[in-house]
Amino acid sequence: MQRTAVVTGGGTGIGRATARELVAAGFEVVVIGRRPEPLAETVAELGSAVTALSLDVSDPAALTEAAPRLPAAVDVVVNNAGGNTDIGRPAPPEGDLVALRDSWQANLDANLLSAMLFTELLRPRLAENGRVITIGSIAARYGAAGYGAAKAAVEAWSAGLAFSLGGRGITANVVAPGYTEDTEFFRGRMTDARRTTLIEKTATKRVGLATDVAAVIGFLASPQSGHVTGQVLHVNGGAYLGG
Ligand SMILES: NC(=O)c1ccc[n+]([C@@H]2O[C@H](COP(=O)([O-])OP(=O)(O)OC[C@H]3O[C@@H](n4cnc5c(N)ncnc54)[C@H](OP(=O)(O)O)[C@@H]3O)[C@@H](O)[C@H]2O)c1
């Protein structure tokens, strides 16, 4: 039977690599993002198994409005949209608590509330034995202010989801990447020195690639992963020894 997956942030980076992985596994894939251009590039690369929907998944009104354009039945949800909203923005001025609150709120909206709201929208459409896979981050274990806190909260939310959906055979897991290239995450701001430091922290002595993360997502999307739930799967070359 045809299986359907929805990948948020599917126009670039880890999301596009995930769409590629899921198409290869036989899924029909809907890719979602705010900008139409990267989504169109994903469709152009992967062909007729992929359709695109421009949507801000952190906006409850936009989600409600888009509901009729989303698939009626969904086997796999990949909550991948997100990123560190502090990158490229000036730091909040010392003592400006409003600006500080706004910067944290932006990361919570982009990473935690987006995944939670999108999953709630699709919850009634999730197929028996479905999968909810949410992208966390090594930052959940190492700080990174509002971004790390938002990704840590993603882990707690996903653990609760595993129990509320488990009776339907649906699993909920987090895939937590370390430093990953082939993405727009760093907005061109990664320096050679910082990159070298991040590679040195790994056991594998190399950068992570979007395909490394997508391969683990592909396993979690497969029928063989049905007894893996409530977990955080780390994809970081050993830079953080998971648990
Ligand atoms: N790259 C790394 O080193 C790294 C490490 C740990 C975790 N991660 C996580 O991996 C995930 C994927 O990021 P990436 O590394 O592949 O970077 P990326 O290339 O910047 O991908 C993020 C994608 O999410 C989309 N997006 C962001 N906010 C959205 C929203 N509100 N609604 C819909 N789409 C939205 C973006 O498209 P639009 O801008 O067009 O909406 C973009 O396609 C993120 O959750 C990120 O936090 C990345």
The ligand as a Tripos MOL2 file, in Angstrom:
@<TRIPOS>MOLECULE
LIG
   48    52     1     0     0
SMALL
NO_CHARGES

@<TRIPOS>ATOM
      1 N1         22.8890   21.7380   10.5370 N.am      1 LIG1
      2 C1         23.2240   21.4450   11.7920 C.2       1 LIG1
      3 O1         24.4170   21.4890   12.1540 O.2       1 LIG1
      4 C2         22.1360   21.0370   12.7830 C.ar      1 LIG1
      5 C3         22.5390   20.4990   14.0070 C.ar      1 LIG1
      6 C4         21.5880   20.1000   14.9310 C.ar      1 LIG1
      7 C5         20.2450   20.2210   14.6300 C.ar      1 LIG1
      8 N2         19.8460   20.7660   13.4310 N.ar      1 LIG1
      9 C6         18.4010   20.8610   13.1540 C.3       1 LIG1
     10 O2         18.1100   20.2280   11.9260 O.3       1 LIG1
     11 C7         16.8940   20.7470   11.4090 C.3       1 LIG1
     12 C8         17.0680   21.0460    9.9230 C.3       1 LIG1
     13 O3         17.9770   22.1080    9.7750 O.3       1 LIG1
     14 P1         19.1370   22.1260    8.6760 P.3       1 LIG1
     15 O4         20.4130   21.9330    9.3920 O.co2     1 LIG1
     16 O5         18.8120   21.2410    7.5500 O.co2     1 LIG1
     17 O6         19.1260   23.6840    8.2640 O.3       1 LIG1
     18 P2         18.3220   24.4470    7.1150 P.3       1 LIG1
     19 O7         18.9100   24.1010    5.7970 O.co2     1 LIG1
     20 O8         18.3080   25.8770    7.5410 O.co2     1 LIG1
     21 O9         16.8580   23.8320    7.1690 O.3       1 LIG1
     22 C9         15.7850   24.3520    7.9240 C.3       1 LIG1
     23 C10        14.5480   24.2540    7.0660 C.3       1 LIG1
     24 O10        13.3870   24.5380    7.8500 O.3       1 LIG1
     25 C11        12.5420   25.4110    7.1340 C.3       1 LIG1
     26 N3         11.8010   26.1830    8.1240 N.ar      1 LIG1
     27 C12        12.3200   26.8980    9.1480 C.ar      1 LIG1
     28 N4         11.3390   27.4610    9.8580 N.ar      1 LIG1
     29 C13        10.1700   27.0870    9.2690 C.ar      1 LIG1
     30 C14         8.8030   27.3490    9.5450 C.ar      1 LIG1
     31 N5          8.4310   28.1260   10.5780 N.pl3     1 LIG1
     32 N6          7.8610   26.7930    8.7560 N.ar      1 LIG1
     33 C15         8.2170   25.9930    7.7170 C.ar      1 LIG1
     34 N7          9.5010   25.7070    7.4130 N.ar      1 LIG1
     35 C16        10.4600   26.2560    8.1810 C.ar      1 LIG1
     36 C17        13.4970   26.2630    6.2730 C.3       1 LIG1
     37 O11        12.8580   26.7400    5.0870 O.3       1 LIG1
     38 P3         12.1910   28.1970    5.0010 P.3       1 LIG1
     39 O12        13.1990   29.1640    5.5780 O.co2     1 LIG1
     40 O13        11.9440   28.3880    3.5390 O.co2     1 LIG1
     41 O14        10.9250   28.1040    5.7960 O.co2     1 LIG1
     42 C18        14.5610   25.2400    5.9100 C.3       1 LIG1
     43 O15        14.2210   24.5410    4.7170 O.3       1 LIG1
     44 C19        16.5470   21.9570   12.2760 C.3       1 LIG1
     45 O16        15.5320   21.6120   13.1760 O.3       1 LIG1
     46 C20        17.8400   22.2620   13.0070 C.3       1 LIG1
     47 O17        17.6170   22.8960   14.2430 O.3       1 LIG1
     48 C21        20.7790   21.1640   12.4860 C.ar      1 LIG1
@<TRIPOS>BOND
     1     1     2 1
     2     2     3 2
     3     2     4 1
     4     4     5 ar
     5     4    48 ar
     6     5     6 ar
     7     6     7 ar
     8     7     8 ar
     9     8     9 1
    10     8    48 ar
    11     9    10 1
    12     9    46 1
    13    10    11 1
    14    11    12 1
    15    11    44 1
    16    12    13 1
    17    13    14 1
    18    14    15 2
    19    14    16 1
    20    14    17 1
    21    17    18 1
    22    18    19 2
    23    18    20 1
    24    18    21 1
    25    21    22 1
    26    22    23 1
    27    23    24 1
    28    23    42 1
    29    24    25 1
    30    25    26 1
    31    25    36 1
    32    26    27 ar
    33    26    35 ar
    34    27    28 ar
    35    28    29 ar
    36    29    30 ar
    37    29    35 ar
    38    30    31 1
    39    30    32 ar
    40    32    33 ar
    41    33    34 ar
    42    34    35 ar
    43    36    37 1
    44    36    42 1
    45    37    38 1
    46    38    39 2
    47    38    40 1
    48    38    41 1
    49    42    43 1
    50    44    45 1
    51    44    46 1
    52    46    47 1
@<TRIPOS>SUBSTRUCTURE
     1 LIG1         1 GROUP 0 **** ****
